[in-house]
Amino acid sequence: MPTQINPATGEKGKSFPELDDRAIDVALDEAVVAFRQWRTSDLNDRVDLLNRIADQFDARQEELAAVATFEMGKPIAQARAEVAKSASAFRYYAEHGPAQLAPIDHDMPQGTARSHWLAQGPVLAIMPWNFPYWQAVRFMAPAIMAGNVGLLKHASLTPECADLLEDVVLAAGAPKGLFRNLHVQASRVEKIIADPRVVAATLTGSEGAGVKVAEAAGRNLKKVVLELGGSDPFIVMPSADVDQAASVAVKARLQNAGQSCICAKRMIVHTDIYDAFMDRFAEGVRSYRVGDPLDPASEMGPLSSVQARDDMLRQIAEAERSGAHRLFGGEGLDRPGAWMTPAILTDIPRDAPVTREEFFGPVAMVFKVGSLDEAVDLANDVPFGLGSSVWTHDAAEQARFTRDIEAGMMAVNQMLASDPHVPFGGVKRSGHGRELSAIGLHEFMNCKSVMQ
């Protein structure tokens, strides 16, 4: 039974009963009934519902944000921004979804053909706690637009956020069963994926969780989209605006207390501007405001749990044992909750195991490189390939990074961020498939080609 624990204070909140086998069975039956109705619904009705759901997010912003802050420690200003961004995704699909679902015509030597986008059924989403609304919405909005039905297995750290997501959809007037939150343990996921009433699965989470979900989906020949970990490079070359790059790097590394798959985790800086960058970057990290997440002035609250904080401290200690230099920070704070200070690691030996790991917290690794080739090689020398950010005004360097950096996404002279207009996802052990945009909408649809 998941129980809320406020990571800022250690205070316990409400407990949420888990569903037994009978309740799961009823939920899956309701999902099938809802799908039979929704799959043939008029596109205008889907658009209207998406807009009403967006209105619910806007109207209940304070309520939703406060719960996210209590459950996982997100500063209240960032929690409000996440709720607003969630509304924007529903409005994006309300505006663009009908055109994205339009049939595609093909000319053939022997006649014509038309490909139709058709809904497939209930899709299970296994979602994490770090962006408790936005992560789920990336799946919810396109699923509803597509004519599919959503089933959510949310993280145990954010059970009330999960219930609120279902409540928002129902309050907007959605049919019963169109979107359902399932309070179940991770150990029940495999059985739900195997159930013939579920047609596909999507997961955002750890590499280990991705392997388990992929195995379960593979055994049952079901489509799966995986968005897993990342160790994104943030590359700064001599032609960059160093002041701007260093300022953005602070937020890119420390947003959400560094608990984001697309946080910039490895700063790769050319030797010619390394000292200038480090002066500004270190100053920004030192001055980052760590404080009460309910204070709008706080830029960073606690980590999501004491365990998550302790994992960060352990990784820092391991990095130091491998020869890395801890410039400052990386200390647990002597107060209740999951608090620590942001840290910077430098002079990290290239063969240290930590260089190929993901720091899922407020720890920046900084590397010095002497050339473009070295920057590319170092950027790719990890098992992950989610996002990247490159800072250069040299067009040839931009083209080289675009071609050679092994990642699903790249931002040029700006911080990488997810946006409904753009496909989101990675390569290598960061997963496969895409969320958002038309591509994300089509991931769980049947492209049926009809030749005439």
NORRA-V72143 format. One record per residue. RES is the residue in one small letter. PSI is psi in whole degrees, -180 to 180 (none if undefined). OMEGA is omega in whole degrees, -180 to 180 (NA if undefined). D_LAST is the distance of its C-alpha to the last C-alpha in whole Angstrom. Layout:
res->{RES;RES}
psi->{PSI;PSI}
omega->{OMEGA;OMEGA}
d_last->{D_LAST;D_LAST}
This chain:
res->{m;p;t;q;i;n;p;a;t;g;e;k;g;k;s;f;p;e;l;d;d;r;a;i;d;v;a;l;d;e;a;v;v;a;f;r;q;w;r;t;s;d;l;n;d;r;v;d;l;l;n;r;i;a;d;q;f;d;a;r;q;e;e;l;a;a;v;a;t;f;e;m;g;k;p;i;a;q;a;r;a;e;v;a;k;s;a;s;a;f;r;y;y;a;e;h;g;p;a;q;l;a;p;i;d;h;d;m;p;q;g;t;a;r;s;h;w;l;a;q;g;p;v;l;a;i;m;p;w;n;f;p;y;w;q;a;v;r;f;m;a;p;a;i;m;a;g;n;v;g;l;l;k;h;a;s;l;t;p;e;c;a;d;l;l;e;d;v;v;l;a;a;g;a;p;k;g;l;f;r;n;l;h;v;q;a;s;r;v;e;k;i;i;a;d;p;r;v;v;a;a;t;l;t;g;s;e;g;a;g;v;k;v;a;e;a;a;g;r;n;l;k;k;v;v;l;e;l;g;g;s;d;p;f;i;v;m;p;s;a;d;v;d;q;a;a;s;v;a;v;k;a;r;l;q;n;a;g;q;s;c;i;c;a;k;r;m;i;v;h;t;d;i;y;d;a;f;m;d;r;f;a;e;g;v;r;s;y;r;v;g;d;p;l;d;p;a;s;e;m;g;p;l;s;s;v;q;a;r;d;d;m;l;r;q;i;a;e;a;e;r;s;g;a;h;r;l;f;g;g;e;g;l;d;r;p;g;a;w;m;t;p;a;i;l;t;d;i;p;r;d;a;p;v;t;r;e;e;f;f;g;p;v;a;m;v;f;k;v;g;s;l;d;e;a;v;d;l;a;n;d;v;p;f;g;l;g;s;s;v;w;t;h;d;a;a;e;q;a;r;f;t;r;d;i;e;a;g;m;m;a;v;n;q;m;l;a;s;d;p;h;v;p;f;g;g;v;k;r;s;g;h;g;r;e;l;s;a;i;g;l;h;e;f;m;n;c;k;s;v;m;q}
psi->{111;137;133;139;117;113;-11;-24;-16;0;137;146;-137;157;153;114;141;154;138;-180;-39;-43;-38;-42;-43;-42;-40;-39;-44;-35;-40;-44;-45;-40;-43;-33;-46;-30;-27;11;152;141;-33;-35;-38;-43;-45;-43;-44;-43;-37;-37;-42;-41;-38;-44;-43;-45;-28;25;-47;-43;-49;-43;-42;-38;-42;-41;-41;-42;-35;8;10;131;141;-36;-39;-35;-42;-41;-37;-41;-43;-40;-36;-43;-39;-33;-41;-39;-33;-49;-29;-37;-43;-17;-47;-42;-36;-20;2;143;155;124;143;139;136;153;-32;11;-142;163;155;131;128;141;116;139;156;-29;-162;132;132;129;126;113;154;178;-16;-34;80;-24;-52;-43;-44;-37;-34;-27;-43;-51;-51;-32;-45;-42;-37;-20;8;-179;141;134;128;123;101;171;146;-19;-21;58;-35;-35;-41;-46;-38;-34;-44;-41;-39;-43;-44;-41;-25;-5;21;149;149;132;-5;-36;127;131;134;112;95;156;157;-29;-16;-10;-43;-43;-38;-42;-39;-21;132;-16;-16;128;-19;171;153;142;136;121;-153;164;-43;-43;-37;-41;-45;-44;-41;-40;-45;-43;-41;-42;-27;11;51;146;143;140;132;125;107;-150;174;154;67;134;148;98;129;119;166;-29;-3;160;99;-41;-47;-43;-45;-40;-46;-35;-35;-51;-39;-31;-35;-4;142;34;31;9;67;139;-34;20;147;108;-25;113;116;108;132;141;-31;-27;13;-50;-43;-43;-47;-36;-47;-40;-47;-40;-42;-41;-42;-38;1;130;106;122;-172;120;-16;-9;118;-20;-15;133;-22;132;-151;171;175;-25;163;-38;-43;-42;-45;-34;-39;-45;-37;-43;-39;-45;-40;-39;-42;-39;-25;-3;-2;153;123;108;-46;171;-163;34;138;143;140;77;160;148;-168;56;144;164;145;148;154;130;133;176;44;121;137;-23;6;134;-33;-24;-20;14;165;127;108;63;-175;61;121;131;129;131;145;133;155;-3;167;-44;-44;-38;-44;-45;-44;-41;-38;-6;50;159;-7;164;59;-76;179;157;129;139;103;144;11;117;-37;-39;-41;-42;-39;-44;-42;-42;-39;-20;127;90;156;-17;152;137;137;119;37;167;137;135;151;149;137;-25;-17;135;140;126;178;-171;-179;-139;12;0;-169;162;172;147;165;167;-173;-34;-44;-36;-39;-11;-39;40;155;118;94;120;128;118;134;none}
omega->{-180;179;178;171;-179;-176;177;-174;-172;-178;176;178;-176;173;-174;-178;177;179;173;-176;-179;-179;177;180;178;-180;179;175;179;178;179;178;179;-179;-180;178;-170;-175;180;-179;178;-180;179;177;178;179;-180;-180;179;179;178;176;176;178;178;177;-179;-176;-175;-175;-177;179;-178;-179;-178;180;177;179;180;-171;-177;169;-180;176;-170;179;178;178;177;180;178;178;179;179;177;176;-178;179;177;179;177;-178;174;-179;-171;-175;-179;178;-180;178;-179;177;179;180;-179;172;180;179;-176;179;-179;175;178;177;-178;176;-175;178;-176;179;-180;179;179;177;176;-167;-176;-174;-165;170;-165;176;-173;-180;-180;-178;178;175;-173;-172;178;179;-180;179;-177;-173;176;178;-176;172;-175;166;-175;-180;-179;178;-174;-175;-179;173;180;179;-180;177;177;-178;178;-179;180;180;178;176;180;175;178;178;-179;175;-174;173;180;174;179;175;178;-179;180;-173;-177;-180;179;178;-178;-177;-178;178;178;-173;-175;-180;175;-179;164;-176;-175;177;-180;178;179;178;-178;180;178;178;-180;179;-180;179;-178;177;180;179;178;171;-177;171;-170;-173;177;171;-167;174;175;-169;-179;-178;-173;-178;-177;167;-171;180;-179;-179;-179;179;-180;-179;180;179;-178;179;-169;178;-180;-177;180;-176;180;180;-177;167;174;-172;-179;176;-178;-166;179;-175;-177;-178;-176;-176;180;179;-176;177;-176;-179;-180;178;180;179;178;-174;179;-171;177;-177;-179;-177;176;176;-178;180;-179;177;180;175;177;167;-171;-178;176;178;179;177;-179;176;178;180;178;180;178;179;178;178;179;178;178;177;179;177;175;-177;174;175;-180;-179;173;-179;-176;177;177;179;-170;-172;171;178;177;-175;172;175;178;176;-177;177;-176;-180;178;-179;-176;-178;-178;178;175;170;-180;-178;-169;-179;179;171;-178;-179;177;179;-176;-176;175;180;-180;179;180;-179;-180;179;-176;-174;175;179;-175;177;-178;-177;178;176;-178;-177;179;174;178;-175;180;177;178;179;180;178;180;-178;-164;179;-176;-178;177;-177;176;174;-179;179;175;178;177;178;176;-179;-177;-177;-167;177;-177;177;-173;178;-178;-176;171;174;178;-173;-177;170;174;-179;177;-179;177;178;-174;-174;-176;177;175;175;-177;-180;-178;-178;-176;NA}
d_last->{55;54;57;57;60;60;61;63;66;65;65;63;61;59;57;54;54;51;48;49;47;46;46;43;41;42;40;37;37;37;34;32;33;32;29;27;29;28;24;23;26;25;25;28;30;30;31;34;35;35;37;39;39;40;43;44;45;47;49;50;50;54;53;51;52;56;54;52;56;58;55;55;57;55;57;56;55;53;52;51;49;47;46;46;43;41;41;39;37;36;36;34;31;31;31;28;26;24;23;23;20;18;14;14;11;11;10;10;11;9;6;6;6;8;11;13;17;18;22;23;27;31;32;35;37;40;42;45;48;49;46;46;44;42;41;40;38;36;34;35;33;30;30;30;28;25;26;27;31;34;37;40;42;45;48;51;53;51;50;51;49;46;47;47;43;42;45;43;40;41;44;41;39;37;36;38;37;34;37;40;42;44;47;47;49;47;47;45;42;41;41;39;36;36;36;32;32;32;29;30;33;35;38;40;44;46;45;46;44;41;42;42;39;37;39;38;34;34;36;33;30;30;29;32;33;36;38;42;45;46;49;48;49;51;52;54;55;58;56;55;57;59;60;57;55;58;58;54;55;57;55;52;54;56;53;53;56;54;52;48;46;45;49;50;52;54;55;55;58;59;62;63;62;63;66;65;62;64;67;64;62;65;66;63;63;66;66;63;64;64;65;64;61;61;63;61;63;62;59;59;60;61;58;56;59;62;60;58;61;63;60;60;64;63;61;63;66;64;63;67;68;66;67;66;68;67;68;68;67;65;68;68;69;72;71;69;65;63;64;65;65;63;63;63;63;64;65;63;63;59;60;61;58;58;56;53;53;52;54;53;56;58;59;58;58;59;59;60;59;60;57;53;52;54;53;49;51;52;49;47;50;49;46;45;42;41;43;45;47;48;51;51;51;51;47;47;48;46;43;45;45;41;40;43;43;41;40;37;39;41;43;45;49;48;48;45;43;40;38;35;33;34;32;35;36;37;38;40;42;41;38;34;31;31;32;32;30;26;26;29;26;23;26;25;22;19;16;13;10;7;4;0}
